[in-house]
Amino acid sequence: MATVDIRNVRKAFGSVEVLHGVSVEIADSEFVVLVGPSGCGKSTLLRMIAGLENIGAGEIAIGKRVVNTLPPKDRDVAMVFQNYALYPHMTVFDNMAFSLKLANAPAAVMEREVQRAAQILGLEQLLGRYPRQLSGGQRQRVAMGRAIVRNPQVFLFDEPLSNLDAKLRVQMRSEIKALHQRLKVTTIYVTHDQIEAMTMADKIVVMNSGIIEQAGPPLDLYDRPANVFVAGFIGSPAMNMLDGQIVDGHFRASDGVDWLLPSRRTASAGQPLLYGIRPEHLRLDRQGIAANVVLVEPTGSETQVQLRVGARPLTAAFRERITAQPGETLSIIPDPAHIHLFDQSTGLRL
């Protein structure tokens, strides 16, 4: 187990720079998720930590040892890939033991380490099978087991659940989190799925276009997003955003509708603002703002309602059952404790 320090790391492919001086500190035993849209640089950064991509500039240190020039086999990391990367002609046992064979480990050590990993992952009855005889979830466990037997300082996961169906994704992310809590190995996990990030991470690093927009505990990013990008990326459904300014003690949207303001604010009257409210922080109130129902989407645990206030689309999420039909009108009001104001020119939270 070790810390991972990423210091002002840059990377370019030809004339295209994909990482612009990224810096982040990852503590010993921490579970860190790199999240962001496709092309943001998260997988490239992970591959640089693993030694699969050269570092253009800056430093990466694992356990206080700078690894910029070390080959992957000497970095003491283990990587789990999106496509499992299992050898089809080898049994589960041989796939899991492969790195130990390359290291010329004694047969007794291979047997002990593979059995230990198989017990952790519930693979004891599958060690004699071949990958083609396994389900997607079982193959992912084998890939994880192959990483575990190496006893690395750092686990690296590159979108490992992307090929699984929805139900199995939920199950596997719980298993990966439970595995981390048991082994306490520093873990860096890449995903584009912000639900995975929220449910698994000790710390989330939100990336966008090769920079870090914000890093911190999941609920900090959810409750106090640093800017408009983080506010829109973290949370599902996404945060509603209205443009406008403060007029007569209210937020007046550009379509002329007045909205409540939070009791504490630093914005001044006339300043161009973006007003953010999450769908779950809109509630029904007879004295609220009239909103036309466009679409009702019951999910079981909540009901998501697509609304239109004037010409502006909004999304609301209600825990209670909503029987409204498209074309009807609801009266909604935002929870003042959960209103976010952003500077319209910089996108920064006020």
Phi, psi and chi 1 to 4 in degrees:
 res  aa     phi    psi   chi1   chi2   chi3   chi4
   1 MET       -  144.6  -67.2  172.9  -75.6      -
   2 ALA  -161.3  162.8      -      -      -      -
   3 THR   -80.6  158.5   59.5      -      -      -
   4 VAL  -129.6  120.0  178.1      -      -      -
   5 ASP  -114.1  120.3  -65.5  -41.3      -      -
   6 ILE  -109.4  117.9  -59.4  165.6      -      -
   7 ARG  -123.1  107.7  -52.1  176.9 -169.6  127.7
   8 ASN    50.8   47.6 -162.4   30.8      -      -
   9 VAL   -81.3  134.0  165.9      -      -      -
  10 ARG  -126.3  152.4  -64.3  177.6  176.9  -86.6
  11 LYS  -152.6  134.5  178.3   67.4  176.4  178.4
  12 ALA  -134.0  143.6      -      -      -      -
  13 PHE  -109.9  101.4  -65.9  103.2      -      -
  14 GLY    67.3 -126.4      -      -      -      -
  15 SER   -90.6   -1.7   60.5      -      -      -
  16 VAL   -97.2  114.0  179.3      -      -      -
  17 GLU   -88.5  123.8 -168.4  168.5    2.9      -
  18 VAL  -106.8  -19.3  -65.1      -      -      -
  19 LEU  -129.7  128.6  -70.0  175.3      -      -
  20 HIS  -114.8   69.1  -52.0  -84.0      -      -
  21 GLY    71.6   55.6      -      -      -      -
  22 VAL   -81.5  132.0  169.9      -      -      -
  23 SER  -134.4  130.9  -63.1      -      -      -
  24 VAL  -157.7  141.9   61.2      -      -      -
  25 GLU  -107.0  129.2  -65.2 -177.9   -2.8      -
  26 ILE  -116.2  119.8  -60.6  170.8      -      -
  27 ALA   -76.7  160.5      -      -      -      -
  28 ASP   -57.6  131.5 -174.2   16.2      -      -
  29 SER    72.3    6.2  -57.4      -      -      -
  30 GLU   -79.9  145.8 -165.5  169.7   31.0      -
  31 PHE  -104.1  107.1 -165.6  120.2      -      -
  32 VAL  -112.7  132.4  172.2      -      -      -
  33 VAL  -111.8  124.7  175.2      -      -      -
  34 LEU   -91.7  120.7  -52.4  179.4      -      -
  35 VAL  -133.2  149.8   66.9      -      -      -
  36 GLY   165.4  172.1      -      -      -      -
  37 PRO   -71.0  166.2   26.8  -35.0      -      -
  38 SER   -57.3  136.1  -63.4      -      -      -
  39 GLY    87.2    6.3      -      -      -      -
  40 CYS   -81.5  -14.2   70.8      -      -      -
  41 GLY   105.2    3.9      -      -      -      -
  42 LYS   -67.8  -44.4   57.4 -171.9 -176.0  -64.1
  43 SER   -69.1  -36.4  -70.4      -      -      -
  44 THR   -61.0  -42.8  -61.3      -      -      -
  45 LEU   -63.2  -41.8 -179.4   58.3      -      -
  46 LEU   -62.8  -41.9 -169.0   77.4      -      -
  47 ARG   -67.8  -29.3  -68.9  172.6   60.9   83.7
  48 MET   -70.0  -37.4  -68.3  166.7   74.9      -
  49 ILE   -63.6  -39.9  -63.2  169.2      -      -
  50 ALA   -74.0  -18.5      -      -      -      -
  51 GLY    91.8   11.8      -      -      -      -
  52 LEU   -89.7  -10.8  -57.6  177.2      -      -
  53 GLU  -131.9  141.3  -69.2  -75.8   -3.7      -
  54 ASN   -71.4  149.6  -66.0  -33.8      -      -
  55 ILE   -90.6  123.9  -61.3  170.7      -      -
  56 GLY   -70.8  -43.6      -      -      -      -
  57 ALA  -159.7  161.4      -      -      -      -
  58 GLY    92.1 -171.1      -      -      -      -
  59 GLU  -135.9  146.6  -72.8 -175.5  -16.7      -
  60 ILE  -123.8  124.1  -65.3  177.4      -      -
  61 ALA  -119.5  131.8      -      -      -      -
  62 ILE  -115.3  117.7  -61.1  174.7      -      -
  63 GLY    60.4   39.5      -      -      -      -
  64 LYS    72.2    1.5  -53.1  -58.0 -178.7 -175.6
  65 ARG  -103.4  119.2  178.2 -179.1   62.8  158.1
  66 VAL   -68.1  127.1  175.7      -      -      -
  67 VAL  -113.3   12.8  -61.6      -      -      -
  68 ASN   -48.2  -42.5  -73.3   34.8      -      -
  69 THR  -103.7    3.3   59.1      -      -      -
  70 LEU   -80.7  140.6  -70.6 -179.4      -      -
  71 PRO   -69.8  160.1   23.7  -32.5      -      -
  72 PRO   -53.6  -38.9  -27.3   35.0      -      -
  73 LYS   -67.1  -17.9   66.1 -177.5 -179.7   63.1
  74 ASP  -101.1    5.9  -65.1  -29.6      -      -
  75 ARG   -92.6   -9.5  -62.0 -166.5 -179.8 -161.4
  76 ASP    59.3   46.1 -157.7    7.2      -      -
  77 VAL  -124.7  158.3  -58.7      -      -      -
  78 ALA  -131.4  134.4      -      -      -      -
  79 MET  -116.3  137.5 -167.6  161.8 -179.4      -
  80 VAL  -112.3  121.8  178.6      -      -      -
  81 PHE   -95.0  164.2  -64.0   91.5      -      -
  82 GLN   -63.6  -36.1  177.4  179.7  -15.8      -
  83 ASN   -99.3   17.3   63.7   -5.5      -      -
  84 TYR    71.3  -44.2  -43.0  136.6      -      -
  85 ALA    56.1   45.5      -      -      -      -
  86 LEU   -90.1  149.7  -59.1  178.9      -      -
  87 TYR   -82.3  117.0  -65.1  105.5      -      -
  88 PRO   -66.8  -24.1   22.7  -32.9      -      -
  89 HIS   -89.7    0.4   63.6  -71.6      -      -
  90 MET  -109.2  148.8  -68.4 -176.3 -178.6      -
  91 THR   -71.3  170.4   63.6      -      -      -
  92 VAL   -57.3  -44.1  168.7      -      -      -
  93 PHE   -58.8  -47.5 -178.1   97.2      -      -
  94 ASP   -68.5  -35.5  -70.1  -25.0      -      -
  95 ASN   -61.7  -44.7  -94.3  -74.9      -      -
  96 MET   -70.5  -30.9  -68.3  171.6   63.8      -
  97 ALA   -89.5   -2.2      -      -      -      -
  98 PHE   -58.5  -45.5 -172.3   69.0      -      -
  99 SER   -64.3  -33.5   62.2      -      -      -
 100 LEU   -70.5  -35.3  -62.4  178.3      -      -
 101 LYS   -63.6  -42.5  -72.2 -178.0  178.9  179.0
 102 LEU   -61.3  -32.2  -69.0  179.5      -      -
 103 ALA   -85.9    5.5      -      -      -      -
 104 ASN    58.6   38.4  -65.2  -43.8      -      -
 105 ALA   -70.7  145.6      -      -      -      -
 106 PRO   -60.2  152.7  -21.4   31.7      -      -
 107 ALA   -58.4  -37.2      -      -      -      -
 108 ALA   -64.4  -38.0      -      -      -      -
 109 VAL   -67.4  -43.6  172.0      -      -      -
 110 MET   -60.1  -45.0  -73.1 -168.3  -70.7      -
 111 GLU   -61.1  -45.1  179.6   71.3   25.1      -
 112 ARG   -64.2  -46.0 -176.8 -175.3   70.6 -121.2
 113 GLU   -70.8  -39.4  -67.8  -59.2  -38.7      -
 114 VAL   -66.5  -41.5  170.6      -      -      -
 115 GLN   -64.5  -38.5  -69.8  -66.9  -18.1      -
 116 ARG   -62.3  -47.9  177.9 -179.2   69.9   93.1
 117 ALA   -65.2  -39.7      -      -      -      -
 118 ALA   -63.6  -37.3      -      -      -      -
 119 GLN   -67.9  -40.8 -175.7  177.2   20.8      -
 120 ILE   -60.9  -38.9  -70.1  171.9      -      -
 121 LEU  -100.9    1.8  -63.5  167.5      -      -
 122 GLY    69.6   38.7      -      -      -      -
 123 LEU  -110.4    9.4  -64.9  172.1      -      -
 124 GLU   -55.6  -37.3  -58.4  101.4  -49.2      -
 125 GLN   -84.1   -1.5  -53.0  -57.6  -44.4      -
 126 LEU  -112.8    3.7  -55.1  178.8      -      -
 127 LEU   -63.3  -24.9  -66.9  176.0      -      -
 128 GLY   -92.2   -2.0      -      -      -      -
 129 ARG   -85.8  167.0  -66.0 -170.7 -173.9 -179.0
 130 TYR  -103.9  157.4  -69.2   88.7      -      -
 131 PRO   -51.7  -36.1  -30.4   37.2      -      -
 132 ARG   -65.6  -16.8   64.5  179.5  179.5  -87.0
 133 GLN   -94.7    8.1  -61.8  171.1  -49.4      -
 134 LEU  -113.6  154.7  -55.3  176.9      -      -
 135 SER   -78.5  170.6   68.0      -      -      -
 136 GLY   -59.3  -42.0      -      -      -      -
 137 GLY   -66.0  -38.0      -      -      -      -
 138 GLN   -67.8  -38.7  -70.8  168.3  -22.2      -
 139 ARG   -63.4  -39.0  -67.9  178.2 -169.1  177.7
 140 GLN   -65.3  -36.6 -168.4   57.3  -90.2      -
 141 ARG   -64.7  -38.9  -72.4 -168.2 -171.9   93.5
 142 VAL   -63.1  -43.1  174.3      -      -      -
 143 ALA   -60.6  -40.2      -      -      -      -
 144 MET   -66.7  -39.5  -68.9  163.2   56.6      -
 145 GLY   -62.8  -38.8      -      -      -      -
 146 ARG   -61.1  -34.0 -176.4  175.0   52.4 -167.1
 147 ALA   -73.3  -40.1      -      -      -      -
 148 ILE   -62.8  -40.6  -69.4  171.2      -      -
 149 VAL   -63.8  -17.8  -60.2      -      -      -
 150 ARG   -79.2  -14.1  -63.3 -175.0   60.2 -174.9
 151 ASN    49.7   55.4  -68.1  -48.0      -      -
 152 PRO   -77.3  166.7   32.8  -36.8      -      -
 153 GLN   -77.0  -28.0  -68.5 -169.2   85.5      -
 154 VAL  -140.9  133.2 -179.0      -      -      -
 155 PHE   -95.1  136.9  -78.9  135.8      -      -
 156 LEU  -121.2  124.7  -54.5  175.3      -      -
 157 PHE  -117.7  122.8  -71.2   86.6      -      -
 158 ASP  -109.1   92.8 -171.5    9.3      -      -
 159 GLU    44.1   57.2  -56.9 -156.9   42.0      -
 160 PRO   -71.4  -14.4   28.8  -36.9      -      -
 161 LEU  -105.0    3.8  -52.1 -175.3      -      -
 162 SER   -62.2  -28.9  -63.2      -      -      -
 163 ASN   -91.8    5.0  -66.8  -28.1      -      -
 164 LEU   -99.9  155.3  -56.1 -179.5      -      -
 165 ASP   -73.3  168.8   60.3   56.3      -      -
 166 ALA   -58.8  -45.2      -      -      -      -
 167 LYS   -65.5  -41.2 -176.4  176.9 -179.8  179.4
 168 LEU   -70.8  -31.7 -165.6   52.0      -      -
 169 ARG   -59.8  -45.3  -75.9  172.6   70.8  107.3
 170 VAL   -61.3  -44.0  173.3      -      -      -
 171 GLN   -63.9  -44.9  177.9 -174.3  -19.0      -
 172 MET   -70.5  -35.3  -73.1  -58.9  -59.4      -
 173 ARG   -67.3  -32.7   76.7 -178.1 -174.9 -142.8
 174 SER   -66.0  -39.8  -61.5      -      -      -
 175 GLU   -67.0  -39.2  -68.4 -174.4   10.8      -
 176 ILE   -66.2  -41.9  -68.2  172.4      -      -
 177 LYS   -64.9  -42.6 -176.6   63.5  175.3  177.5
 178 ALA   -64.3  -36.9      -      -      -      -
 179 LEU   -62.6  -42.1  177.4   66.5      -      -
 180 HIS   -64.5  -42.5  173.5 -100.4      -      -
 181 GLN   -63.8  -28.7  -68.3  171.6  -14.2      -
 182 ARG   -81.5  -44.9  179.1  171.9 -180.0  175.8
 183 LEU   -88.5  -24.5  -60.5  179.6      -      -
 184 LYS    58.1   36.6  -59.6  -63.8 -176.2 -176.5
 185 VAL   -94.9  135.2  176.9      -      -      -
 186 THR   -53.3  129.7  -54.1      -      -      -
 187 THR  -131.3  131.8  -60.0      -      -      -
 188 ILE  -119.6  123.6  -54.0  173.2      -      -
 189 TYR  -127.6  126.5 -174.8  105.7      -      -
 190 VAL  -104.1  133.7  161.9      -      -      -
 191 THR  -156.3  157.5 -177.6      -      -      -
 192 HIS  -100.0   -2.6   63.5  -85.1      -      -
 193 ASP   -93.6  109.1 -173.5  -27.2      -      -
 194 GLN   -70.5  -20.3   53.3   93.0   17.7      -
 195 ILE   -67.7  -43.2  -63.1  -63.9      -      -
 196 GLU   -57.6  -44.8  -77.2 -177.8   25.8      -
 197 ALA   -61.1  -46.3      -      -      -      -
 198 MET   -64.8  -40.1  -72.5  -68.8  -65.4      -
 199 THR   -83.7  -21.1   54.7      -      -      -
 200 MET  -106.8  -29.7  -60.9  174.3   72.4      -
 201 ALA   -82.3  146.6      -      -      -      -
 202 ASP   -81.1  -36.5  -62.4  -37.2      -      -
 203 LYS  -141.1  135.4  177.9  165.2   69.1 -179.0
 204 ILE  -105.4  136.2  -66.5  175.9      -      -
 205 VAL  -114.2  110.4  177.7      -      -      -
 206 VAL   -90.5  120.7 -179.8      -      -      -
 207 MET  -112.4  150.1  -60.9 -176.1   64.8      -
 208 ASN  -155.3  121.0  179.6   35.1      -      -
 209 SER    52.9   41.9  -60.3      -      -      -
 210 GLY    83.0    8.7      -      -      -      -
 211 ILE  -128.6  163.1   64.6  169.6      -      -
 212 ILE   -94.2  118.9  -66.9  176.1      -      -
 213 GLU   -79.4  -39.2  -63.4  -79.7    0.5      -
 214 GLN  -166.6  147.1 -171.6  175.9   -0.7      -
 215 ALA  -136.9  139.0      -      -      -      -
 216 GLY   165.7 -179.0      -      -      -      -
 217 PRO   -59.4  147.8  -22.4   33.4      -      -
 218 PRO   -52.6  -46.6  -27.8   35.3      -      -
 219 LEU   -71.4  -26.0  -68.3 -179.8      -      -
 220 ASP   -64.4  -43.2  -80.1    3.2      -      -
 221 LEU   -67.2  -35.2  -88.8   63.1      -      -
 222 TYR   -70.4  -44.5 -174.7   84.0      -      -
 223 ASP   -82.7  -31.5  -66.7  -27.5      -      -
 224 ARG  -134.5   65.7  -69.2  175.5  -69.3  -81.7
 225 PRO   -62.4  138.0   23.3  -32.7      -      -
 226 ALA   -72.0  -27.0      -      -      -      -
 227 ASN  -155.9  179.7   54.2   41.6      -      -
 228 VAL   -63.5  -37.6  170.9      -      -      -
 229 PHE   -62.2  -49.4  178.5   84.0      -      -
 230 VAL   -63.5  -41.2  177.1      -      -      -
 231 ALA   -59.7  -38.3      -      -      -      -
 232 GLY   -81.3  -25.3      -      -      -      -
 233 PHE   -87.1  -38.6 -166.8   83.8      -      -
 234 ILE   -90.5  122.6  -62.4  -64.6      -      -
 235 GLY   113.5  135.9      -      -      -      -
 236 SER  -141.0  120.8 -179.4      -      -      -
 237 PRO   -64.5  163.4  -17.3   30.4      -      -
 238 ALA   -67.8  157.5      -      -      -      -
 239 MET   -62.1  138.4 -177.3 -177.1  -70.2      -
 240 ASN   -74.4  138.9  -63.2  -62.8      -      -
 241 MET  -126.1  128.5  -71.4  -73.5  179.6      -
 242 LEU  -121.7  137.9  -44.7  174.5      -      -
 243 ASP   -99.5  145.0   61.9  -60.7      -      -
 244 GLY   168.5 -150.7      -      -      -      -
 245 GLN  -157.1  168.8   57.0 -172.5  -49.8      -
 246 ILE   -84.6  127.6  -64.0  174.9      -      -
 247 VAL  -138.7  123.2  177.7      -      -      -
 248 ASP    53.2   42.0  -62.2  -29.6      -      -
 249 GLY    78.6    8.3      -      -      -      -
 250 HIS  -126.6  162.1  -70.3   81.6      -      -
 251 PHE   -89.4  118.4  175.9   82.3      -      -
 252 ARG  -101.9  111.4 -178.2  161.3  -64.0  167.0
 253 ALA   -67.9  162.4      -      -      -      -
 254 SER   -63.4  -17.1   57.6      -      -      -
 255 ASP   -91.5    5.7   57.8    5.1      -      -
 256 GLY    92.1   -2.7      -      -      -      -
 257 VAL   -82.0  133.1  177.5      -      -      -
 258 ASP   -93.1  134.1  -74.0  -15.2      -      -
 259 TRP  -121.7  153.0  -65.3   79.0      -      -
 260 LEU   -60.9  149.8  -71.9  176.7      -      -
 261 LEU  -109.1  153.4  -79.4  171.5      -      -
 262 PRO   -66.1  153.3   22.9  -31.9      -      -
 263 SER   -66.0  -30.5   55.9      -      -      -
 264 ARG  -114.6  126.2  -62.1  179.7   62.4 -177.1
 265 ARG  -154.8  156.1   60.5 -176.6 -175.5  -87.2
 266 THR  -111.8   -5.1   57.6      -      -      -
 267 ALA   -74.8  151.7      -      -      -      -
 268 SER  -109.5  159.1   56.9      -      -      -
 269 ALA   -60.8  137.0      -      -      -      -
 270 GLY    86.9  -11.0      -      -      -      -
 271 GLN   -73.3  128.7  178.7 -178.2   -1.9      -
 272 PRO   -63.6  124.4  -21.2   33.6      -      -
 273 LEU  -131.1  162.0  -60.3  172.1      -      -
 274 LEU  -115.2  132.9  -69.5  172.1      -      -
 275 TYR  -108.6  116.8 -179.6  100.5      -      -
 276 GLY  -109.9  134.2      -      -      -      -
 277 ILE  -144.0  127.9 -173.9   72.1      -      -
 278 ARG   -73.9  150.1  -64.9 -163.7 -179.0  -80.3
 279 PRO   -54.5  -37.2  -28.7   36.8      -      -
 280 GLU   -76.5   -7.3   59.5  -89.9   30.0      -
 281 HIS  -103.1   13.2  -64.3  146.9      -      -
 282 LEU   -99.0  135.2  -71.8  169.8      -      -
 283 ARG  -131.8  161.8   62.9  175.3 -173.3  -96.7
 284 LEU   -78.3  137.3  -61.5  173.0      -      -
 285 ASP  -157.6  128.0 -170.1  -61.1      -      -
 286 ARG   -61.9  -23.8  -67.8 -177.7  179.4  179.0
 287 GLN   -94.7   11.5  -54.6  -57.7  -46.2      -
 288 GLY   -85.1 -163.2      -      -      -      -
 289 ILE   -88.6  134.1  -63.6  167.9      -      -
 290 ALA   -70.6  129.0      -      -      -      -
 291 ALA  -133.9  129.3      -      -      -      -
 292 ASN   -83.0  134.6  -66.0  -38.0      -      -
 293 VAL   -79.7  126.8  176.1      -      -      -
 294 VAL  -103.1  -42.6  176.3      -      -      -
 295 LEU  -154.8  138.0 -178.4   66.5      -      -
 296 VAL  -114.8  126.0  178.6      -      -      -
 297 GLU  -124.8   91.5  -60.4  176.1  -66.6      -
 298 PRO   -73.9  131.9   24.8  -30.8      -      -
 299 THR  -111.6   -2.4   65.6      -      -      -
 300 GLY   104.1  -69.0      -      -      -      -
 301 SER   -76.2  -24.7   60.1      -      -      -
 302 GLU  -151.8  170.1   67.4  177.7   17.7      -
 303 THR  -121.1  120.4  -57.1      -      -      -
 304 GLN   -94.8  133.4  -63.4  176.6   15.5      -
 305 VAL  -125.4  123.2 -176.7      -      -      -
 306 GLN   -85.5  124.9  -55.8  -63.1  -36.9      -
 307 LEU  -121.8  166.2  -58.5  166.8      -      -
 308 ARG  -137.0  121.3 -170.7  169.2  -66.0  -83.4
 309 VAL  -108.4  109.0  176.4      -      -      -
 310 GLY    64.5 -122.2      -      -      -      -
 311 ALA  -100.8    7.3      -      -      -      -
 312 ARG  -102.2  125.4 -170.9 -176.9  -56.7  -84.9
 313 PRO   -78.8  142.4   27.0  -31.7      -      -
 314 LEU  -138.0  157.2  -66.6  174.9      -      -
 315 THR  -120.2  133.3  -58.2      -      -      -
 316 ALA  -122.2  147.8      -      -      -      -
 317 ALA  -128.3  118.9      -      -      -      -
 318 PHE  -113.8  136.5  -57.0  108.4      -      -
 319 ARG   -72.2  -32.0  -62.7  -66.2  -63.9 -179.4
 320 GLU   -80.0  161.2   62.7  -92.1   32.5      -
 321 ARG   -75.5  130.7  -59.7  -68.3  172.2   91.9
 322 ILE  -110.2  125.2  -58.9  -63.9      -      -
 323 THR  -100.0    5.6   58.6      -      -      -
 324 ALA   -61.8  150.8      -      -      -      -
 325 GLN  -114.2  153.9  -61.0  -63.5  -43.7      -
 326 PRO   -51.5  134.6  -28.4   36.1      -      -
 327 GLY    99.9  -20.0      -      -      -      -
 328 GLU   -78.3  169.9  -64.8 -176.4   15.9      -
 329 THR  -117.9  132.5  -60.9      -      -      -
 330 LEU  -113.8  153.5  -60.9  176.5      -      -
 331 SER  -107.0  120.7  -66.2      -      -      -
 332 ILE  -121.9  155.8   59.2  170.9      -      -
 333 ILE  -145.2  140.6 -168.4  169.4      -      -
 334 PRO   -80.4  150.8   28.7  -33.9      -      -
 335 ASP   -75.8  115.7 -176.8  -17.7      -      -
 336 PRO   -59.3  -25.6  -21.1   32.3      -      -
 337 ALA   -74.6  -11.5      -      -      -      -
 338 HIS  -125.4   29.5  -66.0   95.4      -      -
 339 ILE   -92.3  136.5  -65.3  169.1      -      -
 340 HIS  -116.8  136.2  -54.8  -93.1      -      -
 341 LEU  -116.8  133.8  -64.3  177.9      -      -
 342 PHE  -125.9  144.0  -58.0   89.0      -      -
 343 ASP   -68.6  127.8 -177.3  -87.7      -      -
 344 GLN   -69.5  -30.4 -164.4  172.2  129.5      -
 345 SER   -80.8  -38.3   59.4      -      -      -
 346 THR   -98.0  -21.7   65.4      -      -      -
 347 GLY    79.4    1.3      -      -      -      -
 348 LEU   -81.6  146.8  -63.0  178.4      -      -
 349 ARG   -72.1  138.1 -174.6  170.8 -177.1  -91.7
 350 LEU   -97.7      -  -60.3  174.4      -      -
